[in-house]
Amino acid sequence: MSARRQKRARASDTAMDGTTKESLAIQVAPRRALRGRRGGLKDLLEMPDDVLFEILKLLHPKGLLNLARATKPFHGFLMSRKSMHIWKSSRSLIDGLPDCPEHLSEPAYANLLFFSHCHRCLKGSINSVLWEFSVRYCKACKNDMAIPQREHSYTIAMLDRSLPSEIFNKVQFRSSGELYHRPQLECFVDAWNGLPKDEQSRQQLISKFSEKTRRIAEHAAACREWHEEQLSARATEFYEIRRERYEAIVARLRDDGWGDELDNGSFTLRLKLEKCDRSWIPRPLTERGWIKIRGALRACMQQERDARIERDAREQQERDARMQQERDARMQRERDVHTRVEHDLTITVRLCILQQVSNQLLSAPPWTAACAYRLLPHDLPYVPEIRALIEAPTSCSIPAYMFSSLRKIVLSHSMDWQQHATEQLINLLPGVSAAEGVDVLELAVVTFWCTECLQILFHRYVLAHICLRAERIGIEQDVFLDGRVVPPVWSASRVAASPNMHQLRALVEMCGWDPDSTTAQEMDEYDIRYACPCVDGRTMVMRWRKAVEITVGCGEGAPMPQFRLATAEEIEDAIQDEAHERWGLEAQTAEKPFWCCSQCTPRAEDFTTLQGVNEHYRQKHGGIALSTAEADMAYLHPSGGPIVPQPVTLPLLHEEPGENETAEGSSTH
């Protein structure tokens, strides 16, 4: 055997004669020095016990457990009872950690707290702890070792249905509900089956398990609270480390010339930097770590720079387009203003021409009461044919004769609007009917009232009422320019049928006539008069129109005057009183505030008394004072309705005729 070995050695030496020392050095590698390979811990146990204890109690419990698992001598030493005070001293270094429970040893307690492996299959990375069971289980082992409530209750019921559930620890889960520990249940079942069949032994066992379960539950709650505090503190610590690392990365990026991207970057850039490889780990940034992540960060910043340049270019294009749109809009507004001014000027000129020929179109002056039922000057621009001339293109020339040629159309339009107004008034009387051959608006019981001025309006006069034909001064141009709806010549929007129709019919029925066929003209022709008692016992005699005004003015639901037909003696006395006081009716007529000058276009603001017309005529027309008889120079506008004499108050029977003759004349109701 030795000779053979010698031959092989010589052959090897012969084969290596041609090699150099350098090639030999390359082929023979030195032995790698491994830590702990030569038993570096074997002499540690030879140290004095007091020195060894002082060293080991400064270790973390996790370090002690790792040391115990390193070698068998250390395992035997640290797992012995004399080393328990080392574990306690090591555990006391951790603030807030609950004491070791009675059912666990110090190494088992350290293993539960600081090692994240499954206690059954030793699978790693098990971060959830079942504190009530004092174990860590992976998902598969938890399904085997934790039993649901239904199975647990069935097993307990097989032993004794009166057993309380408080003798077992349980864990509450959202998905699976309450779970119980199989080893604890099996331990109790074995102990229960080994007891003698007497109640005292069973109660002692139940008390023992209940007390143990209570202590375990209290300790589990304390451990869970400590664990949550540790997780929160660890998360805060990791966040601070990550934040400092991120700030260091940002500072280095600024030094590399990426400051503009960092200053103008959005929150998305921060997310991109945080998601870069190894940039958001809880570890301080070192020079070596920066070299590893610098390439990925520079690529990320380059993408942000390209996106910023593209975004700035796009925003600049949008600003340029917006400025161009604003310039175009401003130029369009200027053109529109110019067109509007030109159109406005054209409309104004044409309206002035129309105003010059308006009297010719309306055959006035002189203006009379009959003119109130025709078109007024402010109605002319809304006649369709005249409106077409006014709205003609601005390039067209509209001379005065083109307006003057529409005189017949204007007269025809006057009849049209009266017919339309009559139809609107009839629509206001849905419950009123007239006999055959009688116009419902001519009935004596039909009256209206203006919702604007609250004036009682009889038929025919309602068509000329000024509130319903208010002059539209200064809006003609706006109507033509803005294209608004043309206002009607006459509108029923501010007129309503008078209330107390039943009482009005009673007034006509007192005469023995039919209210559905008796007209206002017939009541005027027969000069019907009514009597009404006064509060002082005297009697008022009035004409039928005054009785109608009083009845309508009372309103619905108000106490009505006690009207009756006046006797022949009362009518004779009233006629004599009116004959003596004729000047009172003339004064009433002169003071009626609806007088107009026949030489001027009737306007609402020009309505005045006869004295006011005299003053106007003297100042504007250079004439002398007028009287009531000079109807060709002044007229009473029908907007105020007919002249209704005031009631005549008859004296009491015991009064002398002279006692009632006072300077007041006839009293007013």
FENMOPE-V470795 format. One record per residue. PHI is phi in whole degrees, 0 to 359 (NA if undefined). Layout:
# FENMOPE-V470795
phi=<PHI/PHI>
This chain:
# FENMOPE-V470795
phi=<NA/289/295/298/295/295/298/297/291/293/300/292/296/293/291/263/296/275/273/266/293/292/293/294/294/287/286/266/270/288/290/282/280/256/289/77/289/263/74/292/264/290/272/292/287/280/287/302/298/295/292/297/296/295/285/289/287/273/282/288/305/294/292/298/291/295/294/293/271/284/223/293/300/294/295/294/291/283/268/281/293/290/263/295/292/294/295/294/295/295/291/291/288/264/291/78/285/299/294/291/290/291/274/234/275/298/297/294/295/295/297/294/281/243/236/261/250/290/283/246/249/63/289/273/60/257/271/269/247/270/296/293/262/58/217/241/233/286/296/293/291/295/295/276/266/252/251/288/296/297/294/296/296/295/296/294/296/294/278/197/292/272/292/284/280/286/274/233/281/218/237/264/240/292/276/256/79/277/237/242/273/298/300/295/295/294/297/291/297/296/295/293/290/273/277/292/277/230/292/295/295/294/295/296/294/296/296/297/291/295/294/295/297/296/296/295/295/295/294/296/295/294/294/297/296/297/296/295/296/295/296/295/296/293/296/296/296/297/295/296/295/297/297/297/294/295/297/294/295/296/297/291/294/296/296/274/96/255/295/298/293/289/287/264/287/268/297/296/297/298/296/297/294/292/275/296/301/65/264/236/276/281/210/301/281/245/296/293/294/296/297/290/258/297/297/294/291/295/296/296/292/295/298/294/294/298/294/293/298/295/294/297/295/294/294/296/297/295/296/298/295/294/295/294/297/295/296/297/294/295/295/293/297/297/294/295/296/298/296/294/298/297/295/300/296/297/297/298/297/291/293/295/297/296/295/293/257/296/296/294/292/261/58/215/284/285/271/231/297/292/293/293/263/250/293/257/305/284/272/299/298/258/291/307/292/290/298/298/292/293/269/298/307/295/286/277/262/247/283/293/295/292/286/296/289/261/297/295/294/296/297/294/293/299/292/295/289/295/294/295/295/298/295/294/293/296/293/280/240/291/260/251/229/239/293/297/85/243/285/298/286/274/295/290/273/266/221/228/217/277/285/273/249/60/272/284/237/271/298/79/290/294/291/258/298/292/292/270/232/300/289/262/276/82/248/299/295/297/297/288/282/269/69/286/293/287/290/288/295/221/228/265/290/243/225/217/291/290/282/59/297/296/291/294/295/295/298/289/294/299/278/81/251/273/297/277/228/277/262/294/297/294/296/292/295/276/49/290/232/238/243/215/288/267/293/276/96/281/237/258/244/217/281/294/294/292/296/295/300/294/295/293/291/291/80/286/86/279/297/265/297/271/281/210/289/291/285/298/295/295/294/295/297/293/295/296/296/295/294/288/250/300/297/295/292/295/295/298/293/293/273/293/277/226/277/225/278/285/263/243/296/294/228/299/284/266/295/203/278/297/295/295/294/302/295/298/295/292/280/267/251/66/262/262/294/258/238/296/288/276/288/282/253/211/212/268/290/290/299/277/85/288/279/251/300/287/298/256/265/273/288/292/295/273/279/284/301/284/292/272/271/242/290/284/72/283/285/254/289>
